[in-house]
Amino acid sequence: IYTYSSGESVKQLSTLCIDPAGEKLAFVAPKLFGMVEVWSIESRRRHNAFLIKRPRPTPLTMADFSHSRPKPQLPIEWLAFDHNGNLLALENGAISSWDIGSEIVKGRFSALGGYRSPIEMSPDRRLIFASRESSLEVLDSETG
């Protein structure tokens, strides 16, 4: 697999998933800030790529204009497709649901203290089992 955005060979993927129909593969593009790429498994072509994470607005400093300054790493910890084909992502302690065709956030689920890995889906992909510091929550993948 080569990332479309950078053209580099993907040597290591930390987060990836396959949709319930087995038609699409989604993964976090290495070295790109929050970029998720969605590929067609059958055609082996990129279906879509979009930013799950958007950098938080911060005041600019002179260091921001240096090309050698690395971008902050805020990992996307988990990806999964729900039963409707929306892409779910865990980032910064919240779970967001994305329509991959329109790149629109369909919903964002958060909890005091945040969610963390491990997270699992029910076999029908309608429920999300999300870990918190000392508990487990069961969320509806459409409504939270």
N, CA, C and O of each residue as an XYZ file, in Angstrom:
576
protein
N       0.854     -1.180      0.000
C       0.000      0.000      0.000
C       0.891      1.232      0.000
O       1.903      1.280      0.700
N       0.509      2.216     -0.784
C       1.193      3.496     -0.805
C       0.193      4.564     -0.399
O      -0.953      4.544     -0.850
N       0.613      5.502      0.451
C      -0.291      6.585      0.794
C      -0.403      7.497     -0.408
O       0.600      7.875     -1.015
N      -1.615      7.841     -0.742
C      -1.882      8.689     -1.893
C      -1.289     10.079     -1.680
O      -0.725     10.684     -2.592
N      -1.436     10.565     -0.448
C      -1.008     11.933     -0.149
C       0.493     12.125     -0.264
O       0.950     13.143     -0.783
N       1.269     11.152      0.218
C       2.718     11.329      0.220
C       3.422     10.488     -0.841
O       4.565     10.777     -1.195
N       2.756      9.451     -1.354
C       3.370      8.574     -2.334
C       4.372      7.611     -1.734
O       5.039      6.876     -2.463
N       4.488      7.603     -0.406
C       5.445      6.729      0.267
C       4.823      5.368      0.557
O       3.618      5.260      0.783
N       5.642      4.350      0.547
C       5.203      3.010      0.898
C       4.849      2.977      2.382
O       5.569      3.532      3.212
N       3.740      2.328      2.707
C       3.329      2.197      4.097
C       4.046      0.990      4.688
O       3.800     -0.148      4.289
N       4.928      1.247      5.636
C       5.702      0.173      6.245
C       5.094     -0.297      7.552
O       5.260     -1.451      7.947
N       4.389      0.605      8.221
C       3.808      0.239      9.505
C       2.503      0.993      9.692
O       2.464      2.220      9.597
N       1.440      0.255      9.957
C       0.140      0.852     10.250
C      -0.197      0.553     11.693
O      -0.054     -0.581     12.151
N      -0.646      1.569     12.409
C      -1.004      1.348     13.800
C      -2.508      1.209     13.970
O      -2.961      0.571     14.921
N      -3.293      1.792     13.066
C      -4.734      1.779     13.198
C      -5.357      1.546     11.831
O      -5.154      2.332     10.905
N      -6.117      0.464     11.707
C      -6.812      0.204     10.451
C      -8.060     -0.609     10.714
O      -8.198     -1.222     11.772
N      -8.991     -0.616      9.732
C     -10.216     -1.398      9.862
C     -10.781     -1.697      8.481
O     -10.426     -1.043      7.500
N     -11.661     -2.689      8.412
C     -12.356     -3.069      7.186
C     -13.850     -2.907      7.438
O     -14.342     -3.236      8.518
N     -14.576     -2.397      6.432
C     -16.015     -2.192      6.595
C     -16.747     -3.542      6.664
O     -16.190     -4.566      6.270
N     -18.004     -3.546      7.168
C     -18.736     -4.808      7.353
C     -18.920     -5.608      6.063
O     -18.976     -6.837      6.112
N     -19.014     -4.950      4.930
C     -19.208     -5.652      3.654
C     -17.902     -6.187      3.086
O     -17.910     -6.928      2.103
N     -16.783     -5.819      3.696
C     -15.487     -6.271      3.211
C     -15.052     -5.572      1.929
O     -14.250     -6.110      1.167
N     -15.582     -4.373      1.691
C     -15.285     -3.641      0.456
C     -14.256     -2.526      0.627
O     -13.557     -2.169     -0.322
N     -14.165     -1.974      1.844
C     -13.285     -0.825      2.069
C     -12.330     -1.084      3.228
O     -12.667     -1.761      4.199
N     -11.142     -0.531      3.099
C     -10.121     -0.560      4.135
C      -9.816      0.883      4.503
O      -9.568      1.711      3.627
N      -9.834      1.186      5.794
C      -9.479      2.539      6.258
C      -8.273      2.422      7.172
O      -8.169      1.490      7.970
N      -7.360      3.381      7.044
C      -6.193      3.392      7.918
C      -5.718      4.817      8.123
O      -5.993      5.711      7.321
N      -4.992      5.006      9.229
C      -4.390      6.304      9.522
C      -3.101      6.379      8.713
O      -2.225      5.524      8.842
N      -2.995      7.404      7.883
C      -1.815      7.565      7.035
C      -0.613      7.932      7.896
O      -0.660      8.924      8.625
N       0.461      7.150      7.825
C       1.647      7.453      8.624
C       2.248      8.799      8.235
O       2.219      9.198      7.071
N       2.779      9.471      9.208
C       3.500     10.742      9.032
C       2.616     11.910      8.594
O       3.123     13.007      8.356
N       1.310     11.695      8.486
C       0.422     12.786      8.102
C      -0.504     13.080      9.265
O      -1.090     12.164      9.843
N      -0.640     14.336      9.610
C      -1.357     14.762     10.798
C      -2.861     14.490     10.674
O      -3.594     15.287     10.088
N      -3.317     13.358     11.228
C      -4.736     13.069     11.283
C      -5.377     12.652      9.979
O      -6.604     12.625      9.885
N      -4.585     12.326      8.969
C      -5.152     11.936      7.676
C      -5.550     10.468      7.698
O      -4.746      9.599      8.034
N      -6.803     10.203      7.336
C      -7.290      8.845      7.196
C      -7.537      8.593      5.716
O      -8.161      9.405      5.033
N      -7.044      7.461      5.229
C      -7.274      7.091      3.842
C      -8.211      5.896      3.814
O      -8.084      4.973      4.618
N      -9.158      5.923      2.875
C     -10.108      4.838      2.686
C      -9.882      4.285      1.284
O      -9.922      5.027      0.302
N      -9.644      2.980      1.197
C      -9.322      2.324     -0.068
C     -10.374      1.283     -0.410
O     -10.947      0.656      0.481
N     -10.629      1.099     -1.694
C     -11.452      0.000     -2.182
C     -10.574     -1.251     -2.188
O      -9.499     -1.258     -2.788
N     -11.031     -2.295     -1.527
C     -10.241     -3.523     -1.467
C     -10.199     -4.198     -2.841
O      -9.150     -4.680     -3.267
N     -11.334     -4.229     -3.527
C     -11.392     -4.923     -4.816
C     -10.541     -4.235     -5.892
O      -9.759     -4.886     -6.583
N     -10.705     -2.909     -6.024
C      -9.973     -2.212     -7.089
C      -8.564     -1.791     -6.674
O      -7.748     -1.406     -7.511
N      -8.290     -1.870     -5.360
C      -6.996     -1.440     -4.817
C      -6.702      0.021     -5.147
O      -5.558      0.400     -5.399
N      -7.747      0.823     -5.139
C      -7.613      2.262     -5.396
C      -8.174      3.039     -4.207
O      -9.070      2.588     -3.493
N      -7.605      4.218     -4.034
C      -8.063      5.080     -2.943
C      -9.470      5.563     -3.227
O      -9.758      6.079     -4.307
N     -10.336      5.393     -2.254
C     -11.727      5.844     -2.339
C     -11.828      7.292     -1.872
O     -12.524      8.105     -2.480
N     -11.125      7.605     -0.785
C     -11.235      8.919     -0.163
C     -10.102      9.099      0.836
O      -9.524      8.125      1.317
N      -9.794     10.341      1.139
C      -8.843     10.676      2.206
C      -9.295     11.984      2.819
O      -9.648     12.925      2.109
N      -9.281     12.038      4.125
C      -9.694     13.281      4.788
C      -9.089     13.357      6.173
O      -8.597     12.367      6.715
N      -9.136     14.556      6.734
C      -8.588     14.796      8.071
C      -9.619     14.468      9.131
O     -10.700     15.055      9.166
N      -9.278     13.529      9.993
C     -10.108     13.254     11.169
C      -9.793     14.303     12.225
O     -10.692     14.838     12.874
N      -8.517     14.588     12.388
C      -8.075     15.555     13.389
C      -7.806     16.876     12.729
O      -7.250     16.950     11.633
N      -8.197     17.882     13.394
C      -7.846     19.211     12.928
C      -7.027     19.857     14.033
O      -7.421     19.804     15.198
N      -5.900     20.464     13.696
C      -5.058     21.049     14.748
C      -5.833     22.084     15.552
O      -6.642     22.842     15.015
N      -5.569     22.094     16.830
C      -6.200     23.098     17.691
C      -5.612     24.470     17.384
O      -4.402     24.597     17.194
N      -6.451     25.491     17.335
C      -5.896     26.816     17.053
C      -5.012     27.292     18.200
O      -5.432     27.301     19.357
N      -3.809     27.680     17.877
C      -2.886     28.222     18.869
C      -2.230     29.450     18.266
O      -2.141     29.559     17.043
N      -1.771     30.373     19.090
C      -1.092     31.542     18.550
C       0.181     31.130     17.811
O       0.885     30.222     18.251
N       0.474     31.781     16.709
C       1.688     31.488     15.943
C       2.910     32.082     16.629
O       2.852     33.160     17.221
N       4.012     31.358     16.535
C       5.293     31.850     17.018
C       6.275     31.776     15.862
O       5.936     31.231     14.812
N       7.466     32.301     16.019
C       8.467     32.235     14.960
C       8.811     30.780     14.616
O       9.139     30.477     13.469
N       8.739     29.893     15.593
C       9.046     28.485     15.346
C       8.055     27.855     14.366
O       8.386     26.877     13.695
N       6.829     28.412     14.278
C       5.838     27.879     13.351
C       6.244     28.062     11.892
O       5.721     27.375     11.015
N       7.160     28.967     11.628
C       7.571     29.239     10.264
C       8.813     28.456      9.865
O       9.308     28.589      8.746
N       9.313     27.642     10.785
C      10.478     26.813     10.504
C      10.018     25.486      9.919
O       9.136     24.838     10.483
N      10.604     25.067      8.790
C      10.229     23.805      8.161
C      10.748     22.599      8.945
O      10.293     21.477      8.721
N      11.689     22.815      9.856
C      12.263     21.697     10.602
C      11.451     21.357     11.844
O      11.698     20.332     12.481
N      10.490     22.198     12.195
C       9.706     21.951     13.400
C       8.685     20.846     13.144
O       7.868     20.967     12.231
N       8.715     19.758     13.940
C       7.766     18.671     13.712
C       6.352     19.077     14.117
O       6.169     19.888     15.025
N       5.351     18.509     13.440
C       3.965     18.742     13.811
C       3.654     17.926     15.056
O       4.232     16.857     15.256
N       2.743     18.420     15.899
C       2.403     17.660     17.097
C       1.756     16.329     16.720
O       1.010     16.250     15.743
N       2.040     15.298     17.488
C       1.485     13.982     17.228
C       0.321     13.735     18.172
O       0.517     13.579     19.378
N      -0.866     13.700     17.640
C      -2.065     13.392     18.406
C      -2.694     12.172     17.758
O      -3.464     12.315     16.809
N      -2.386     10.971     18.245
C      -2.757      9.766     17.521
C      -4.259      9.499     17.497
O      -4.984      9.788     18.449
N      -4.691      8.941     16.383
C      -6.016      8.366     16.302
C      -5.840      6.945     16.824
O      -5.134      6.139     16.219
N      -6.475      6.646     17.936
C      -6.211      5.386     18.639
C      -7.003      4.201     18.116
O      -6.606      3.056     18.329
N      -8.132      4.453     17.425
C      -9.015      3.356     17.031
C      -9.870      3.797     15.863
O     -10.303      4.948     15.805
N     -10.117      2.892     14.934
C     -11.021      3.119     13.802
C     -11.935      1.908     13.657
O     -11.527      0.779     13.928
N     -13.173      2.147     13.228
C     -14.102      1.056     12.911
C     -15.213      1.627     12.038
O     -15.511      2.819     12.097
N     -15.817      0.773     11.233
C     -17.000      1.155     10.473
C     -18.222      0.692     11.246
O     -18.231     -0.407     11.801
N     -19.276      1.544     11.284
C     -20.522      1.115     11.903
C     -21.390      0.400     10.859
O     -20.953      0.195      9.726
N     -22.609      0.024     11.235
C     -23.483     -0.739     10.341
C     -23.949      0.070      9.129
O     -24.372     -0.515      8.132
N     -23.881      1.385      9.194
C     -24.272      2.246      8.073
C     -23.102      2.606      7.169
O     -23.287      3.297      6.168
N     -21.900      2.147      7.507
C     -20.724      2.487      6.704
C     -20.048      3.769      7.125
O     -19.103      4.215      6.474
N     -20.522      4.377      8.217
C     -19.836      5.557      8.747
C     -18.557      5.111      9.442
O     -18.502      4.024     10.017
N     -17.536      5.948      9.386
C     -16.262      5.627     10.011
C     -16.224      6.226     11.405
O     -16.435      7.427     11.579
N     -15.956      5.388     12.398
C     -15.842      5.828     13.788
C     -14.363      5.962     14.130
O     -13.551      5.126     13.735
N     -14.018      7.010     14.863
C     -12.621      7.236     15.237
C     -12.548      7.692     16.689
O     -13.348      8.513     17.135
N     -11.574      7.145     17.421
C     -11.282      7.597     18.778
C     -10.071      8.500     18.707
O      -8.987      8.075     18.306
N     -10.260      9.757     19.100
C      -9.144     10.691     19.135
C      -9.400     11.703     20.246
O     -10.508     12.212     20.412
N      -8.354     11.975     20.989
C      -8.436     12.907     22.124
C      -9.544     12.538     23.114
O     -10.174     13.425     23.691
N      -9.788     11.240     23.318
C     -10.756     10.788     24.308
C     -12.200     10.822     23.860
O     -13.086     10.489     24.648
N     -12.475     11.214     22.621
C     -13.848     11.269     22.112
C     -13.971     10.365     20.890
O     -12.995     10.125     20.180
N     -15.178      9.870     20.655
C     -15.449      9.049     19.486
C     -16.264      9.896     18.519
O     -17.313     10.430     18.880
N     -15.777     10.015     17.293
C     -16.507     10.764     16.278
C     -16.965      9.810     15.184
O     -16.308      8.809     14.898
N     -18.104     10.136     14.578
C     -18.675      9.339     13.502
C     -18.655     10.181     12.235
O     -19.197     11.285     12.209
N     -18.022      9.652     11.170
C     -17.830     10.392      9.928
C     -18.538      9.717      8.763
O     -18.461      8.499      8.606
N     -19.223     10.503      7.950
C     -19.728     10.025      6.675
C     -18.551     10.115      5.710
O     -18.096     11.219      5.409
N     -18.043      8.985      5.215
C     -16.809      9.019      4.422
C     -17.024      9.602      3.031
O     -16.064     10.047      2.402
N     -18.253      9.610      2.539
C     -18.510     10.201      1.223
C     -18.478     11.713      1.248
O     -17.883     12.346      0.376
N     -19.123     12.297      2.259
C     -19.210     13.758      2.349
C     -18.161     14.366      3.271
O     -17.990     15.585      3.299
N     -17.452     13.517      4.033
C     -16.448     13.965      5.002
C     -17.052     14.840      6.105
O     -16.386     15.722      6.647
N     -18.308     14.583      6.422
C     -19.024     15.352      7.440
C     -19.092     14.538      8.727
O     -19.343     13.334      8.695
N     -18.868     15.197      9.856
C     -19.014     14.558     11.161
C     -20.499     14.369     11.432
O     -21.256     15.337     11.493
N     -20.912     13.113     11.594
C     -22.321     12.796     11.857
C     -22.634     12.891     13.343
O     -23.778     13.145     13.721
N     -21.627     12.689     14.189
C     -21.835     12.744     15.626
C     -20.510     12.676     16.353
O     -19.504     12.223     15.807
N     -20.523     13.131     17.585
C     -19.327     13.087     18.424
C     -19.778     12.694     19.816
O     -20.644     13.339     20.407
N     -19.176     11.617     20.340
C     -19.553     11.088     21.642
C     -18.385     11.297     22.598
O     -17.252     10.907     22.315
N     -18.684     11.922     23.736
C     -17.623     12.163     24.714
C     -18.151     11.857     26.109
O     -19.358     11.770     26.332
N     -17.222     11.698     27.033
C     -17.560     11.423     28.423
C     -16.544     12.118     29.311
O     -15.408     12.361     28.901
N     -16.953     12.430     30.508
C     -16.057     13.036     31.472
C     -14.864     12.110     31.689
O     -15.050     10.944     32.040
N     -13.671     12.594     31.492
C     -12.472     11.775     31.609
C     -12.075     11.119     30.302
O     -10.940     10.663     30.163
N     -12.996     11.062     29.329
C     -12.696     10.547     27.999
C     -12.734      9.036     27.877
O     -12.654      8.305     28.864
N     -12.859      8.593     26.637
C     -12.788      7.169     26.312
C     -11.350      6.819     25.980
O     -10.545      7.694     25.665
N     -11.033      5.537     26.053
C      -9.679      5.076     25.749
C      -9.741      3.658     25.192
O     -10.761      2.977     25.298
N      -8.646      3.234     24.604
C      -8.549      1.853     24.112
C      -8.496      0.925     25.319
O      -7.942      1.312     26.348
N      -9.043     -0.269     25.237
C      -9.628     -0.897     24.060
C     -11.092     -0.506     23.869
O     -11.812     -0.231     24.829
N     -11.508     -0.490     22.613
C     -12.894     -0.253     22.222
C     -13.260     -1.353     21.244
O     -12.451     -1.740     20.402
N     -14.478     -1.852     21.358
C     -14.951     -2.914     20.456
C     -16.344     -2.587     19.967
O     -17.062     -1.790     20.571
N     -16.719     -3.221     18.855
C     -18.057     -3.086     18.289
C     -18.799     -4.413     18.480
O     -18.182     -5.476     18.542
N     -20.126     -4.334     18.571
C     -20.931     -5.557     18.587
C     -20.861     -6.188     17.198
O     -20.534     -5.501     16.231
N     -21.162     -7.481     17.080
C     -21.092     -8.132     15.771
C     -21.935     -7.444     14.684
O     -21.551     -7.449     13.515
N     -23.078     -6.854     15.059
C     -23.902     -6.160     14.061
C     -23.473     -4.705     13.854
O     -24.068     -3.983     13.054
N     -22.458     -4.292     14.567
C     -21.848     -2.950     14.473
C     -22.813     -1.815     14.811
O     -22.659     -0.697     14.319
N     -23.787     -2.098     15.635
C     -24.729     -1.073     16.091
C     -24.356     -0.531     17.471
O     -24.781      0.564     17.840
N     -23.566     -1.287     18.232
C     -23.174     -0.876     19.579
C     -21.665     -0.732     19.668
O     -20.911     -1.486     19.053
N     -21.241      0.259     20.451
C     -19.827      0.501     20.727
C     -19.603      0.214     22.210
O     -20.312      0.745     23.064
N     -18.625     -0.620     22.510
C     -18.252     -0.892     23.900
C     -16.990     -0.084     24.163
O     -15.905     -0.442     23.706
N     -17.143      1.012     24.906
C     -16.058      1.977     25.083
C     -15.547      1.980     26.518
O     -16.319      2.089     27.470
N     -14.230      1.857     26.653
C     -13.580      1.863     27.962
C     -13.424      3.289     28.464
O     -13.172      4.225     27.705
N     -13.585      3.411     29.774
C     -13.251      4.649     30.466
C     -12.271      4.276     31.562
O     -11.863      3.119     31.651
N     -11.890      5.216     32.385
C     -10.872      4.940     33.411
C     -11.231      3.745     34.279
O     -10.392      2.870     34.496
N     -12.454      3.691     34.778
C     -12.806      2.591     35.683
C     -14.154      1.967     35.323
O     -14.800      1.352     36.172
N     -14.579      2.123     34.071
C     -15.867      1.550     33.680
C     -15.895      1.261     32.179
O     -14.965      1.580     31.439
N     -16.984      0.652     31.772
C     -17.215      0.356     30.363
C     -18.586      0.930     30.018
O     -19.547      0.719     30.759
N     -18.689      1.648     28.909
C     -19.969      2.190     28.470
C     -20.379      1.510     27.185
O     -19.543      1.160     26.352
N     -21.692      1.326     27.036
C     -22.252      0.790     25.805
C     -22.976      1.943     25.115
O     -23.908      2.530     25.665
N     -22.527      2.255     23.892
C     -23.076      3.373     23.136
C     -23.743      2.890     21.866
O     -23.275      1.939     21.240
N     -24.825      3.532     21.482
C     -25.437      3.292     20.176
C     -24.561      3.989     19.142
O     -24.221      5.157     19.327
N     -24.189      3.315     18.066
C     -23.248      3.905     17.103
C     -23.836      5.092     16.346
O     -23.090      5.863     15.742
N     -25.159      5.256     16.367
C     -25.763      6.400     15.695
C     -26.020      7.574     16.628
O     -25.869      8.731     16.234
N     -26.408      7.279     17.861
C     -26.837      8.359     18.761
C     -25.934      8.563     19.972
O     -26.069      9.555     20.688
N     -25.019      7.631     20.204
C     -24.174      7.733     21.387
C     -24.878      7.146     22.565
O     -24.332      7.134     23.668
